[in-house]
């Protein structure tokens, strides 16, 4: 919370206290709310249109777009596309950054070994992704984590991205 309170906009200006409070409320609640809405919207689409499930099985590369469209159907906060269309009509509160910029400044994602986690790194940004070994659970890669990483698709992104995702981002988030 202290990092959020001390963040500056791209022009160097500090946000208003109420801007920080509103953003914190969105960030604290959005994960749970977004997950709930994503699951319910996704299930609704898959139940109402069974051919979509078959299409996703046949073309797994379409899954990120499916997820994005489900979030668009039932989004708890305004996305960039809505802000661009209706931003000038908002009277009570104006965001100083686009939701995608807020995400880039404030949100970190993690993944363990799922292929999609690695495939989304270019889209999310290597600065916002952290790898999790799931230590100390029995199904973690530990004590063979280094070997698992060199054999994983993450290694294909190169040593700089590998270091960011496995080390530097966590160090930056947790301040060590």
C-alpha positions as CSV (number, residue, x, y, z in Angstrom):
1,X,0.0,0.0,0.0
2,X,2.9,2.4,0.7
3,X,4.3,1.8,-2.8
4,X,0.8,2.6,-4.2
5,X,0.6,5.8,-2.1
6,X,4.0,7.0,-3.3
7,X,3.6,6.2,-7.0
8,X,3.8,9.2,-9.4
9,X,2.1,9.7,-12.7
10,X,4.2,9.8,-15.9
11,X,4.4,13.6,-15.6
12,X,5.9,13.3,-12.0
13,X,2.7,14.5,-10.2
14,X,1.5,12.7,-7.1
15,X,-2.1,11.3,-7.3
16,X,-4.8,12.8,-5.1
17,X,-5.5,10.8,-1.9
18,X,-8.9,9.8,-3.2
19,X,-7.4,8.6,-6.5
20,X,-5.2,6.2,-4.5
21,X,-8.1,5.1,-2.3
22,X,-10.2,4.3,-5.3
23,X,-7.4,2.5,-7.1
24,X,-6.6,0.5,-4.0
25,X,-10.3,-0.5,-3.7
26,X,-10.3,-1.6,-7.3
27,X,-7.0,-3.6,-7.0
28,X,-8.1,-5.3,-3.7
29,X,-11.5,-6.3,-4.9
30,X,-10.9,-6.7,-8.7
31,X,-9.0,-9.9,-8.5
32,X,-11.8,-11.8,-6.7
33,X,-14.6,-10.0,-8.6
34,X,-12.8,-10.4,-11.9
35,X,-12.3,-14.2,-11.4
36,X,-15.9,-14.7,-10.4
37,X,-17.2,-12.7,-13.4
38,X,-14.8,-14.4,-15.8
39,X,-15.8,-17.9,-14.6
40,X,-19.5,-17.2,-14.8
41,X,-19.3,-15.4,-18.2
42,X,-17.1,-18.1,-19.6
43,X,-19.4,-20.9,-18.4
44,X,-22.4,-19.1,-19.7
45,X,-20.9,-18.8,-23.2
46,X,-19.7,-22.4,-23.2
47,X,-23.1,-23.7,-22.1
48,X,-25.1,-21.5,-24.5
49,X,-22.7,-22.1,-27.5
50,X,-21.2,-25.6,-27.2
51,X,-19.3,-25.2,-30.5
52,X,-17.1,-22.6,-28.8
53,X,-15.7,-25.3,-26.4
54,X,-14.8,-27.5,-29.4
55,X,-13.2,-24.5,-31.2
56,X,-11.1,-23.7,-28.1
57,X,-10.0,-27.3,-27.8
58,X,-9.0,-27.3,-31.5
59,X,-7.3,-23.9,-31.4
60,X,-5.8,-23.3,-27.9
61,X,-4.3,-20.1,-29.2
62,X,-7.8,-18.6,-29.2
63,X,-8.1,-19.0,-25.4
64,X,-6.5,-15.6,-24.5
65,X,-9.0,-13.8,-26.8
66,X,-11.9,-15.9,-25.4
67,X,-10.9,-14.9,-21.8
68,X,-10.6,-11.2,-22.9
69,X,-14.0,-11.3,-24.5
70,X,-15.6,-13.0,-21.4
71,X,-14.1,-10.2,-19.3
72,X,-15.5,-7.6,-21.6
73,X,-19.0,-9.2,-21.2
74,X,-18.8,-9.1,-17.4
75,X,-16.1,-6.7,-16.4
76,X,-16.1,-5.2,-12.9
77,X,-14.1,-2.1,-14.0
78,X,-14.0,-0.1,-17.2
79,X,-11.5,-1.4,-19.7
80,X,-9.4,0.8,-22.0
81,X,-12.0,0.4,-24.8
82,X,-14.8,1.7,-22.7
83,X,-12.6,4.5,-21.3
84,X,-11.8,5.7,-24.8
85,X,-15.4,5.7,-25.9
86,X,-17.0,7.2,-22.8
87,X,-14.2,8.7,-20.8
88,X,-15.2,12.3,-21.6
89,X,-18.8,11.6,-20.3
90,X,-17.6,10.5,-16.8
91,X,-18.5,13.2,-14.3
92,X,-17.7,11.9,-10.8
93,X,-14.2,10.6,-11.3
94,X,-11.6,10.6,-14.0
95,X,-8.7,8.2,-14.2
96,X,-5.4,9.8,-14.9
97,X,-4.1,6.7,-16.6
98,X,-5.7,4.0,-18.8
99,X,-6.5,0.8,-17.0
100,X,-3.7,-0.9,-19.1
101,X,-1.2,1.7,-17.7
102,X,-2.5,1.1,-14.2
103,X,-2.0,-2.6,-14.8
104,X,1.6,-2.1,-16.0
105,X,2.4,0.0,-13.0
106,X,0.6,-1.9,-10.3
107,X,-0.2,-5.5,-11.2
108,X,2.0,-8.6,-11.1
109,X,1.0,-12.1,-12.3
110,X,2.5,-15.4,-11.4
111,X,2.5,-18.8,-13.0
112,X,4.1,-22.1,-12.2
113,X,4.5,-24.4,-15.2
114,X,1.5,-23.8,-17.4
115,X,2.4,-23.2,-21.0
116,X,-0.1,-20.3,-21.4
117,X,1.7,-18.4,-18.6
118,X,4.9,-18.3,-20.7
119,X,3.0,-17.6,-24.0
120,X,1.4,-14.5,-22.4
121,X,4.7,-12.9,-21.3
122,X,5.0,-10.8,-24.5
123,X,1.5,-9.5,-24.1
124,X,1.5,-8.9,-20.3
125,X,5.1,-7.6,-20.3
126,X,8.1,-9.4,-18.7
127,X,8.2,-6.7,-16.0
128,X,4.8,-7.9,-14.7
129,X,5.3,-11.6,-14.5
130,X,6.8,-13.8,-11.8
131,X,7.5,-17.5,-11.9
132,X,6.5,-19.6,-8.9
133,X,8.2,-22.9,-8.0
134,X,5.4,-23.8,-5.6
135,X,7.9,-24.7,-2.9
136,X,7.5,-26.4,-0.4
137,X,4.6,-28.3,-1.8
138,X,5.3,-31.9,-3.0
139,X,4.4,-31.2,-6.6
140,X,6.9,-28.3,-6.9
141,X,9.9,-28.3,-9.1
142,X,12.2,-28.0,-6.1
143,X,15.0,-29.2,-5.7
144,X,15.3,-29.3,-9.5
145,X,14.0,-25.8,-10.2
146,X,17.0,-24.7,-12.2
147,X,16.8,-27.7,-14.5
148,X,13.1,-27.3,-14.9
149,X,13.6,-23.7,-15.9
150,X,16.3,-24.5,-18.5
151,X,14.0,-27.1,-20.0
152,X,10.8,-24.9,-19.9
153,X,9.5,-22.6,-22.7
154,X,10.5,-19.7,-20.5
155,X,14.1,-20.3,-21.5
156,X,13.2,-19.5,-25.1
157,X,12.6,-15.9,-24.1
158,X,16.3,-15.5,-23.4
159,X,18.4,-15.0,-20.3
160,X,17.3,-11.4,-19.6
161,X,13.6,-12.3,-19.5
162,X,14.4,-15.5,-17.6
163,X,16.2,-13.5,-14.9
164,X,13.4,-10.9,-14.7
165,X,10.6,-13.5,-14.3
166,X,12.4,-15.8,-11.9
167,X,14.3,-13.2,-9.7
168,X,14.4,-9.5,-10.5
169,X,10.6,-8.9,-10.5
170,X,10.1,-10.6,-7.1
171,X,13.0,-8.7,-5.7
172,X,11.5,-5.4,-6.9
173,X,8.0,-6.2,-5.6
174,X,9.3,-7.3,-2.1
175,X,12.1,-4.8,-1.9
176,X,15.1,-7.0,-1.7
